[in-house]
């Protein structure tokens, strides 16, 4: 059964890859601000404002029949995390990532000026963790404060394209990984500390596609 599933997946992947028009791939640059929070961590906590920037590739899916459907991979710097709440207003729990989004992109029509939708996974690899003025010093320790070196998220969003050249978009990333897997404190009486710490990110970006 496992062999059959592996063969079936390989066949589907090979077929899908064959439909991509690799020679028509376009590249672009992307940047913008983001708003993030980590649910169930350092309660109570507040949002952090940061930014992301990097590059994307726009790979058409069967462009000879339609110019509506694409795969859009990218590689970007992504700043996220959270700030302290009312009990520690100066606290900062910042996470910096190399982020690799892999979006399926669909324009609503073949028009040059058109809305589009985005959906797909995002793979975030931690490159730096910045903790300032924590609510408790042990939040800086390896035991409680160490962020997960890898975060997987599902990204949903949409935007508008002007002449398939300049684009504005919004995405919402739902973290599937536990951002702080060791941040569990049963002695506090806060049941949230036993829950998964999910990083949530809202991003607003501008894309400029190169010729």
Helices and strands as residue ranges (DSSP letters): H 2-19, E 20-39, E 45-46, E 48-61, E 69-84, E 92-107, E 114-132, G 137-140, E 150-162, E 166-175, G 186-188, G 191-194, E 198-209
